[in-house]
């Protein structure tokens, strides 16, 4: 068979492979416990001042 020729068996094998659904996974939700902290950084005014300084350069 030449390069690029149609291979019906290969097409059927790939079609069968992509049409199956793997349902062997754990469908329970994972619960995480702990704390999350966000550091918002500088105040809004400080960020606006920094933005204006960058814009003026």
C-alpha positions in Angstrom: 0.0 0.0 0.0 1.4 3.4 -0.9 1.8 6.3 1.4 -1.5 8.2 1.8 -3.6 5.3 0.5 -6.9 4.7 2.2 -6.8 1.8 4.6 -10.3 0.7 5.6 -9.2 -1.6 8.4 -7.1 1.2 10.0 -10.1 3.6 9.7 -12.4 1.1 11.4 -9.9 0.5 14.1 -9.5 4.2 14.9 -13.2 4.8 14.7 -13.8 2.0 17.2 -11.1 3.4 19.5 -12.4 6.9 19.5 -16.1 5.9 19.9 -15.6 4.0 23.2 -16.0 5.9 26.5 -13.8 5.2 29.4 -16.0 5.2 32.5 -13.5 3.6 34.8 -12.8 6.8 36.7 -13.9 7.7 40.2 -16.8 10.1 39.9 -16.9 11.2 43.5 -16.0 14.8 44.3 -12.8 15.5 46.2 -13.3 17.6 49.2 -10.4 19.9 50.2 -10.1 21.3 53.6 -7.9 24.2 54.6 -7.5 27.9 54.3 -7.0 30.3 51.4 -5.5 33.7 51.7 -5.4 36.3 49.0 -2.8 39.1 49.0 -4.4 41.9 47.1 -1.2 43.9 47.2 -1.1 47.7 47.1 -4.1 49.9 47.5 -6.1 51.0 44.5 -4.6 54.5 44.7 -1.1 53.1 44.7 -1.8 50.9 41.7 -3.3 53.9 39.8 -0.3 56.0 40.6 2.0 53.2 39.3 -0.1 52.9 36.2 0.1 56.6 35.5 3.8 56.6 36.1 4.2 53.7 33.5 2.0 55.5 31.0 4.0 58.7 31.2 7.3 56.9 30.4 
